[in-house]
Amino acid sequence: MSACPCCLVVEDRTLVAASIEMSLANAGIPVQTVATLVDARAWLEKNTAHIAVVDLMLQDRPMTEFAGEFDRRGIPLVIYSGCSQGQEVPTRLQREPRMETPTAYRDLLRVVLKTLMELSS
């Protein structure tokens, strides 16, 4: 992993995406924010993310359709979604850290940093 890991944020709510970006950037983590799976795919074609913070339900389609792409690329996910904990989540995503919005951004940052630390050890 490079000295400065990049986080891809896949979130279609502008204010939420901006808040996540600001929280992570203030901690020194470079962030790229996209609002759709099409944009996420296009960005990943040319760039590398070390971790992704994703919303389960995007306006263009459910993020679950793209989860395998993150898995194939070895990109760990942190699910940050307004979808209820009781919502059906595919088995592949059940092992990922999951935070229901609203959650304090410092708590999200803590989970992102913990996940990155686990990757580096």
N, C-alpha and C positions, 0 to 999 in steps of 0.2 A: 504494500500500500504506500502511496506517495506521502510526503510529509504533510500535505494539506488535503485531506479527503474532501471530495465533492459530494454534496447531497442533492439529489433530484427530488423536487417537491411536485407531486402530481395532485393538484387541487384546483377545482373550478370556481370556488368562491374567492373572489379577488381579495377581500379584506383578510380572510383566513390565511390565504397564501402569502400575502404581504407580511402578516404578523409572524408566521412561521419563518419566512425568509429573514426578517429582521432579528428574530431571536437567535437563529443559528449563525447568521453573519456576525452578530455582536460577540459570539463565542469564538469567532475566527474560522468558521466553517464556510467555505464557498458554497453558494446555493444557486441552482438553476430551477426556476419555477415554470411549469407548463400547466395548461388547463385541460388538455384533452389527451386521450391515448394516442391519437395520431401525432400530436406534437411530441409526446414522450418517445414514441418510436423514432421519429425523425431526429430528435436530439441524441438519442442513444446510438444512432447510426454513425455519428461523427464524434461522439464524446464518451467519456467514461464516468460513471457515478460509482461511488464506494458504498453508498447507502441511499435508500429512497424513503421518503415520507409520503404516504399515499392515502387518498380518500377512497373508500370502497365504491361509492356511487358517484360517477361523473355524469355530466349532462350528455356527453356523446355515447356513453355505454358504461356498463359496470367494469370497474378496474379488474375484477376477477378474470376477465377474458385475457388480460395481459400479464397476469401474475407469473405464468410460465416463462415469459421472456426475461423477467428479472431473475428467476431461478436459474435459467440457462446461462445467464451472464454472471452468476454468482453475486448478485446484488441483494443484500439483506433488506427487508422491508420493515418499516414501522407503520402500522395502520393507524391513521388519525382520522376518525370518521364520526359523523353524526348518526350513523346507523346504529341501532341499538345492539347491545351485546347479545341479545337473544336471536338476532337475525342469523339465518343460515349462512355459514361461511364454509367455503370449500376446505377440505381436509388439508390441502397444501398450505393454506393461509392460517390455519388454526395454531400453528407453532410460532407464528410471528407475533412480536409485541403489538398489543392493540390498546389504543386509548380512545375513549369516547369523548367527542366534543360536547360541551366545552370542558377543556382541561387547561390548567395553567401552562403557559409556554415553557416555564422553567422545568416543569415535569416532563414535557416532551423533550426538551434539551437533554435532560438527565438520561432518558431512555436512548436517545440517539448516541450520546457520548458513551454510554455503557455498551451499546451494540458495537460501536467502532472499536472500543477497547478490547472487546472479546475477539474481534477480527484480527487485531494486531498481536494477540498473544498466542 
